[in-house]
Amino acid sequence: MLIHDYVAGATTYELSNRFGVDRRTISAILDRHDVPMRRRGLSPDQTDEAIRLYRLGWSLARVGNTSPPIWPPC
């Protein structure tokens, strides 16, 4: 079920909440079963916003912790 749900689009964070384990445990299980991990990059709009905030003097940590988040969940 875990592998099926991940392949169907659930994130490791969603699965960790659903199964009550750490996200890294979910990743380890997927790796053990040779399930390729999804890596989501930023959309062009998110990239532009991150650049804009960084140029305003924001630290990378602050940019990464924006609300709503610029970075998509893994």
MOPAC internal coordinates of N, CA, C and O (Angstrom, degrees):
PM7 1SCF
backbone

  N    0.0000 0     0.00 0     0.00 0    0    0    0
  C    1.4448 1     0.00 0     0.00 0    1    0    0
  C    1.5375 1   110.94 1     0.00 0    2    1    0
  O    1.2310 1   119.91 1   136.75 1    3    2    1
  N    1.3165 1   117.78 1   -43.25 1    3    2    1
  C    1.4541 1   121.07 1  -179.12 1    5    3    2
  C    1.5275 1   110.71 1   -60.40 1    6    5    3
  O    1.2310 1   120.68 1   131.00 1    7    6    5
  N    1.3133 1   116.30 1   -49.00 1    7    6    5
  C    1.4709 1   120.58 1  -179.10 1    9    7    6
  C    1.5205 1   110.08 1   -64.17 1   10    9    7
  O    1.2310 1   120.45 1   135.63 1   11   10    9
  N    1.3018 1   116.75 1   -44.37 1   11   10    9
  C    1.4703 1   120.86 1   178.84 1   13   11   10
  C    1.5256 1   110.61 1   -58.80 1   14   13   11
  O    1.2310 1   120.50 1   134.79 1   15   14   13
  N    1.3368 1   116.64 1   -45.21 1   15   14   13
  C    1.4648 1   120.40 1  -179.14 1   17   15   14
  C    1.5263 1   111.44 1   -64.60 1   18   17   15
  O    1.2310 1   120.24 1   140.38 1   19   18   17
  N    1.3450 1   117.15 1   -39.62 1   19   18   17
  C    1.4589 1   119.76 1   178.87 1   21   19   18
  C    1.5235 1   110.51 1   -64.72 1   22   21   19
  O    1.2310 1   120.79 1   132.98 1   23   22   21
  N    1.3205 1   116.10 1   -47.02 1   23   22   21
  C    1.4682 1   120.59 1  -179.79 1   25   23   22
  C    1.5267 1   110.24 1   -62.39 1   26   25   23
  O    1.2310 1   120.52 1   148.61 1   27   26   25
  N    1.3412 1   116.61 1   -31.39 1   27   26   25
  C    1.4646 1   121.20 1   179.48 1   29   27   26
  C    1.5267 1   112.50 1   -77.67 1   30   29   27
  O    1.2310 1   120.05 1   172.28 1   31   30   29
  N    1.3607 1   117.51 1    -7.72 1   31   30   29
  C    1.4580 1   118.66 1   174.31 1   33   31   30
  C    1.5133 1   116.47 1   125.43 1   34   33   31
  O    1.2310 1   119.55 1   172.86 1   35   34   33
  N    1.3292 1   118.47 1    -7.14 1   35   34   33
  C    1.4714 1   119.71 1   178.99 1   37   35   34
  C    1.5291 1   109.21 1   -66.25 1   38   37   35
  O    1.2310 1   120.54 1   -33.94 1   39   38   37
  N    1.3266 1   116.57 1   146.06 1   39   38   37
  C    1.4615 1   120.69 1   177.81 1   41   39   38
  C    1.5210 1   109.66 1   -85.90 1   42   41   39
  O    1.2310 1   121.11 1   -16.81 1   43   42   41
  N    1.3337 1   115.49 1   163.19 1   43   42   41
  C    1.4611 1   119.03 1   177.02 1   45   43   42
  C    1.5230 1   110.40 1   -63.71 1   46   45   43
  O    1.2310 1   119.98 1   148.34 1   47   46   45
  N    1.3232 1   117.64 1   -31.66 1   47   46   45
  C    1.4611 1   120.83 1   177.60 1   49   47   46
  C    1.5285 1   110.95 1   -67.25 1   50   49   47
  O    1.2310 1   120.32 1   136.05 1   51   50   49
  N    1.3015 1   117.00 1   -43.95 1   51   50   49
  C    1.4733 1   120.48 1   177.12 1   53   51   50
  C    1.5236 1   110.73 1   -61.07 1   54   53   51
  O    1.2310 1   120.71 1   135.72 1   55   54   53
  N    1.3169 1   116.26 1   -44.28 1   55   54   53
  C    1.4640 1   120.12 1  -179.26 1   57   55   54
  C    1.5190 1   111.74 1   -67.02 1   58   57   55
  O    1.2310 1   120.15 1   142.24 1   59   58   57
  N    1.3236 1   117.32 1   -37.76 1   59   58   57
  C    1.4639 1   119.35 1   179.04 1   61   59   58
  C    1.5232 1   110.69 1   -64.67 1   62   61   59
  O    1.2310 1   120.31 1   141.88 1   63   62   61
  N    1.3248 1   117.00 1   -38.12 1   63   62   61
  C    1.4645 1   119.96 1   176.15 1   65   63   62
  C    1.5207 1   111.38 1   -67.57 1   66   65   63
  O    1.2310 1   120.51 1   137.24 1   67   66   65
  N    1.3029 1   116.64 1   -42.76 1   67   66   65
  C    1.4633 1   121.47 1  -178.08 1   69   67   66
  C    1.5209 1   112.34 1   -64.11 1   70   69   67
  O    1.2310 1   120.69 1   138.78 1   71   70   69
  N    1.3345 1   116.29 1   -41.22 1   71   70   69
  C    1.4614 1   120.43 1  -176.02 1   73   71   70
  C    1.5234 1   113.73 1   -97.59 1   74   73   71
  O    1.2310 1   120.32 1   176.73 1   75   74   73
  N    1.3244 1   116.99 1    -3.27 1   75   74   73
  C    1.4604 1   120.86 1   176.15 1   77   75   74
  C    1.5203 1   114.72 1    68.93 1   78   77   75
  O    1.2310 1   120.79 1  -145.19 1   79   78   77
  N    1.3284 1   116.09 1    34.81 1   79   78   77
  C    1.4663 1   121.02 1   177.63 1   81   79   78
  C    1.5224 1   108.65 1  -130.81 1   82   81   79
  O    1.2310 1   121.32 1   -13.28 1   83   82   81
  N    1.3294 1   115.08 1   166.72 1   83   82   81
  C    1.4545 1   120.54 1   179.86 1   85   83   82
  C    1.5351 1   110.64 1   -68.06 1   86   85   83
  O    1.2310 1   120.98 1   -30.15 1   87   86   85
  N    1.3183 1   115.73 1   149.85 1   87   86   85
  C    1.4594 1   121.74 1   178.76 1   89   87   86
  C    1.5228 1   111.37 1   -57.22 1   90   89   87
  O    1.2310 1   120.48 1   143.94 1   91   90   89
  N    1.3314 1   116.68 1   -36.06 1   91   90   89
  C    1.4651 1   120.11 1   179.75 1   93   91   90
  C    1.5253 1   111.46 1   -66.49 1   94   93   91
  O    1.2310 1   120.41 1   149.11 1   95   94   93
  N    1.3184 1   116.82 1   -30.89 1   95   94   93
  C    1.4648 1   120.18 1   175.90 1   97   95   94
  C    1.5207 1   110.02 1   -65.71 1   98   97   95
  O    1.2310 1   120.68 1   138.28 1   99   98   97
  N    1.3299 1   116.30 1   -41.72 1   99   98   97
  C    1.4715 1   120.64 1   176.94 1  101   99   98
  C    1.5211 1   109.47 1   -60.46 1  102  101   99
  O    1.2310 1   120.51 1   134.03 1  103  102  101
  N    1.3255 1   116.63 1   -45.97 1  103  102  101
  C    1.4678 1   120.64 1   179.79 1  105  103  102
  C    1.5208 1   111.08 1   -61.64 1  106  105  103
  O    1.2310 1   120.20 1   139.80 1  107  106  105
  N    1.3277 1   117.23 1   -40.20 1  107  106  105
  C    1.4634 1   120.80 1   179.69 1  109  107  106
  C    1.5289 1   111.09 1   -64.96 1  110  109  107
  O    1.2310 1   120.32 1   139.28 1  111  110  109
  N    1.3220 1   117.00 1   -40.72 1  111  110  109
  C    1.4649 1   120.85 1   178.17 1  113  111  110
  C    1.5232 1   110.18 1   -63.26 1  114  113  111
  O    1.2310 1   120.54 1   134.49 1  115  114  113
  N    1.3234 1   116.57 1   -45.51 1  115  114  113
  C    1.4619 1   120.44 1   179.36 1  117  115  114
  C    1.5239 1   110.66 1   -62.15 1  118  117  115
  O    1.2310 1   120.60 1   138.20 1  119  118  117
  N    1.3307 1   116.46 1   -41.80 1  119  118  117
  C    1.4633 1   120.67 1   179.02 1  121  119  118
  C    1.5328 1   110.81 1   -63.61 1  122  121  119
  O    1.2310 1   120.75 1   137.46 1  123  122  121
  N    1.3179 1   116.18 1   -42.54 1  123  122  121
  C    1.4684 1   120.81 1  -179.81 1  125  123  122
  C    1.5236 1   111.91 1   -60.66 1  126  125  123
  O    1.2310 1   120.74 1   151.26 1  127  126  125
  N    1.3286 1   116.18 1   -28.74 1  127  126  125
  C    1.4664 1   121.47 1   179.81 1  129  127  126
  C    1.5317 1   112.24 1   -99.62 1  130  129  127
  O    1.2310 1   121.02 1  -165.15 1  131  130  129
  N    1.3388 1   115.66 1    14.85 1  131  130  129
  C    1.4753 1   122.41 1   177.33 1  133  131  130
  C    1.5279 1   113.37 1    56.54 1  134  133  131
  O    1.2310 1   120.71 1  -144.62 1  135  134  133
  N    1.3251 1   116.25 1    35.38 1  135  134  133
  C    1.4641 1   120.67 1   176.28 1  137  135  134
  C    1.5271 1   107.23 1   -86.55 1  138  137  135
  O    1.2310 1   119.52 1   -58.03 1  139  138  137
  N    1.3323 1   118.53 1   121.97 1  139  138  137
  C    1.4680 1   119.71 1   179.93 1  141  139  138
  C    1.5220 1   110.78 1   -66.03 1  142  141  139
  O    1.2310 1   121.26 1   -45.32 1  143  142  141
  N    1.3202 1   115.20 1   134.68 1  143  142  141
  C    1.4650 1   120.88 1   179.78 1  145  143  142
  C    1.5275 1   110.02 1   -80.97 1  146  145  143
  O    1.2310 1   121.22 1   -38.37 1  147  146  145
  N    1.3086 1   115.28 1   141.63 1  147  146  145
  C    1.4632 1   120.62 1   174.76 1  149  147  146
  C    1.5187 1   108.54 1   -83.89 1  150  149  147
  O    1.2310 1   120.82 1   -42.57 1  151  150  149
  N    1.2702 1   116.03 1   137.43 1  151  150  149
  C    1.4629 1   121.88 1   173.76 1  153  151  150
  C    1.5176 1   106.77 1  -120.73 1  154  153  151
  O    1.2310 1   121.28 1   -63.61 1  155  154  153
  N    1.2846 1   115.16 1   116.39 1  155  154  153
  C    1.4654 1   118.11 1   179.93 1  157  155  154
  C    1.5139 1   109.53 1  -100.53 1  158  157  155
  O    1.2310 1   121.26 1   -54.49 1  159  158  157
  N    1.2827 1   115.19 1   125.51 1  159  158  157
  C    1.4547 1   119.69 1   175.73 1  161  159  158
  C    1.5186 1   109.80 1   -89.93 1  162  161  159
  O    1.2310 1   121.50 1     1.41 1  163  162  161
  N    1.2892 1   114.73 1  -178.59 1  163  162  161
  C    1.4576 1   120.13 1   178.45 1  165  163  162
  C    1.5188 1   109.79 1   -82.10 1  166  165  163
  O    1.2310 1   121.51 1   -32.94 1  167  166  165
  N    1.3052 1   114.72 1   147.06 1  167  166  165
  C    1.4549 1   119.49 1   172.71 1  169  167  166
  C    1.5349 1   107.51 1   -72.77 1  170  169  167
  O    1.2310 1   119.85 1   -15.89 1  171  170  169
  N    1.3147 1   117.89 1   164.11 1  171  170  169
  C    1.4710 1   119.26 1   177.02 1  173  171  170
  C    1.5315 1   112.39 1   -56.92 1  174  173  171
  O    1.2310 1   119.80 1   141.01 1  175  174  173
  N    1.3322 1   117.99 1   -38.99 1  175  174  173
  C    1.4731 1   120.41 1   178.61 1  177  175  174
  C    1.5248 1   111.40 1   -65.39 1  178  177  175
  O    1.2310 1   120.34 1   139.21 1  179  178  177
  N    1.3312 1   116.95 1   -40.79 1  179  178  177
  C    1.4659 1   120.35 1   178.84 1  181  179  178
  C    1.5308 1   110.79 1   -65.97 1  182  181  179
  O    1.2310 1   120.58 1   141.69 1  183  182  181
  N    1.3185 1   116.50 1   -38.31 1  183  182  181
  C    1.4597 1   120.68 1   177.90 1  185  183  182
  C    1.5212 1   110.13 1   -63.74 1  186  185  183
  O    1.2310 1   120.43 1   133.78 1  187  186  185
  N    1.3160 1   116.79 1   -46.22 1  187  186  185
  C    1.4676 1   120.75 1   178.51 1  189  187  186
  C    1.5222 1   111.34 1   -59.65 1  190  189  187
  O    1.2310 1   120.35 1   138.34 1  191  190  189
  N    1.3310 1   116.94 1   -41.66 1  191  190  189
  C    1.4660 1   120.76 1  -179.69 1  193  191  190
  C    1.5258 1   110.91 1   -67.14 1  194  193  191
  O    1.2310 1   119.88 1   138.64 1  195  194  193
  N    1.3242 1   117.83 1   -41.36 1  195  194  193
  C    1.4617 1   121.03 1   178.14 1  197  195  194
  C    1.5268 1   110.76 1   -62.30 1  198  197  195
  O    1.2310 1   120.48 1   137.15 1  199  198  197
  N    1.3267 1   116.68 1   -42.85 1  199  198  197
  C    1.4647 1   121.06 1   178.32 1  201  199  198
  C    1.5204 1   110.22 1   -63.49 1  202  201  199
  O    1.2310 1   120.60 1   136.06 1  203  202  201
  N    1.3195 1   116.46 1   -43.94 1  203  202  201
  C    1.4732 1   120.73 1  -179.21 1  205  203  202
  C    1.5254 1   110.68 1   -59.64 1  206  205  203
  O    1.2310 1   120.27 1   133.16 1  207  206  205
  N    1.3283 1   117.10 1   -46.84 1  207  206  205
  C    1.4604 1   121.04 1  -178.49 1  209  207  206
  C    1.5254 1   111.11 1   -66.11 1  210  209  207
  O    1.2310 1   120.54 1   139.40 1  211  210  209
  N    1.3332 1   116.57 1   -40.60 1  211  210  209
  C    1.4596 1   120.59 1   179.10 1  213  211  210
  C    1.5239 1   110.53 1   -63.45 1  214  213  211
  O    1.2310 1   120.39 1   139.07 1  215  214  213
  N    1.3245 1   116.87 1   -40.93 1  215  214  213
  C    1.4729 1   120.56 1   178.80 1  217  215  214
  C    1.5256 1   112.21 1   -68.02 1  218  217  215
  O    1.2310 1   120.66 1   157.12 1  219  218  217
  N    1.3357 1   116.34 1   -22.88 1  219  218  217
  C    1.4691 1   120.45 1   175.47 1  221  219  218
  C    1.5220 1   111.86 1   -77.30 1  222  221  219
  O    1.2310 1   121.01 1   175.91 1  223  222  221
  N    1.3411 1   115.68 1    -4.09 1  223  222  221
  C    1.4546 1   119.36 1   178.18 1  225  223  222
  C    1.5193 1   114.84 1   103.68 1  226  225  223
  O    1.2310 1   120.26 1  -176.93 1  227  226  225
  N    1.3396 1   117.11 1     3.07 1  227  226  225
  C    1.4599 1   119.68 1   178.63 1  229  227  226
  C    1.5264 1   109.06 1   -68.29 1  230  229  227
  O    1.2310 1   120.65 1   -35.82 1  231  230  229
  N    1.3271 1   116.35 1   144.18 1  231  230  229
  C    1.4634 1   120.29 1   173.65 1  233  231  230
  C    1.5259 1   108.49 1   -72.98 1  234  233  231
  O    1.2310 1   120.67 1   -19.70 1  235  234  233
  N    1.3244 1   116.32 1   160.30 1  235  234  233
  C    1.4654 1   119.18 1   177.26 1  237  235  234
  C    1.5230 1   110.89 1   -62.45 1  238  237  235
  O    1.2310 1   120.43 1   144.50 1  239  238  237
  N    1.3328 1   116.79 1   -35.50 1  239  238  237
  C    1.4712 1   119.98 1   177.64 1  241  239  238
  C    1.5283 1   110.53 1   -62.04 1  242  241  239
  O    1.2310 1   120.67 1   137.05 1  243  242  241
  N    1.3108 1   116.32 1   -42.95 1  243  242  241
  C    1.4680 1   119.87 1   179.71 1  245  243  242
  C    1.5219 1   111.01 1   -67.25 1  246  245  243
  O    1.2310 1   120.15 1   138.03 1  247  246  245
  N    1.3249 1   117.32 1   -41.97 1  247  246  245
  C    1.4692 1   120.63 1   177.39 1  249  247  246
  C    1.5230 1   109.63 1   -59.79 1  250  249  247
  O    1.2310 1   120.52 1   137.78 1  251  250  249
  N    1.3423 1   116.62 1   -42.22 1  251  250  249
  C    1.4532 1   120.82 1  -178.90 1  253  251  250
  C    1.5132 1   114.18 1   -68.62 1  254  253  251
  O    1.2310 1   120.34 1   160.59 1  255  254  253
  N    1.3385 1   116.95 1   -19.41 1  255  254  253
  C    1.4615 1   121.09 1  -178.62 1  257  255  254
  C    1.5181 1   112.91 1  -106.62 1  258  257  255
  O    1.2310 1   120.30 1  -156.75 1  259  258  257
  N    1.3202 1   117.02 1    23.25 1  259  258  257
  C    1.4588 1   120.17 1  -179.74 1  261  259  258
  C    1.5230 1   110.43 1   -64.70 1  262  261  259
  O    1.2310 1   121.18 1   -23.30 1  263  262  261
  N    1.3065 1   115.36 1   156.70 1  263  262  261
  C    1.4615 1   120.72 1   178.12 1  265  263  262
  C    1.5219 1   107.58 1  -129.18 1  266  265  263
  O    1.2310 1   118.74 1   -59.31 1  267  266  265
  N    1.3325 1   120.00 1   120.69 1  267  266  265
  C    1.4659 1   125.97 1    -3.19 1  269  267  266
  C    1.5118 1   110.45 1   -66.06 1  270  269  267
  O    1.2310 1   120.64 1   -26.69 1  271  270  269
  N    1.3293 1   116.39 1   153.31 1  271  270  269
  C    1.4636 1   119.67 1  -174.89 1  273  271  270
  C    1.5166 1   113.20 1   -63.21 1  274  273  271
  O    1.2310 1   121.38 1   -39.58 1  275  274  273
  N    1.3174 1   114.96 1   140.42 1  275  274  273
  C    1.4628 1   120.97 1   173.94 1  277  275  274
  C    1.5271 1   108.46 1   -75.36 1  278  277  275
  O    1.2310 1   120.91 1   142.32 1  279  278  277
  N    1.3332 1   115.86 1   -37.68 1  279  278  277
  C    1.4735 1   121.71 1  -173.76 1  281  279  278
  C    1.5137 1   110.40 1   -83.22 1  282  281  279
  O    1.2310 1   119.75 1   -49.03 1  283  282  281
  N    1.3128 1   118.08 1   130.97 1  283  282  281
  C    1.4708 1   120.66 1   176.90 1  285  283  282
  C    1.5170 1   111.27 1   -76.15 1  286  285  283
  O    1.2310 1   119.63 1   -28.50 1  287  286  285
  N    1.3312 1   118.32 1   151.50 1  287  286  285
  C    1.4630 1   120.67 1   177.53 1  289  287  286
  C    1.5237 1   111.18 1   -69.25 1  290  289  287
  O    1.2310 1   120.00 1   -27.42 1  291  290  289
  N    1.3492 1   117.61 1   152.58 1  291  290  289
  C    1.4557 1   123.94 1   178.42 1  293  291  290
  C    1.4910 1   111.16 1   -98.16 1  294  293  291
  O    1.2310 1   120.10 1   180.00 1  295  294  293

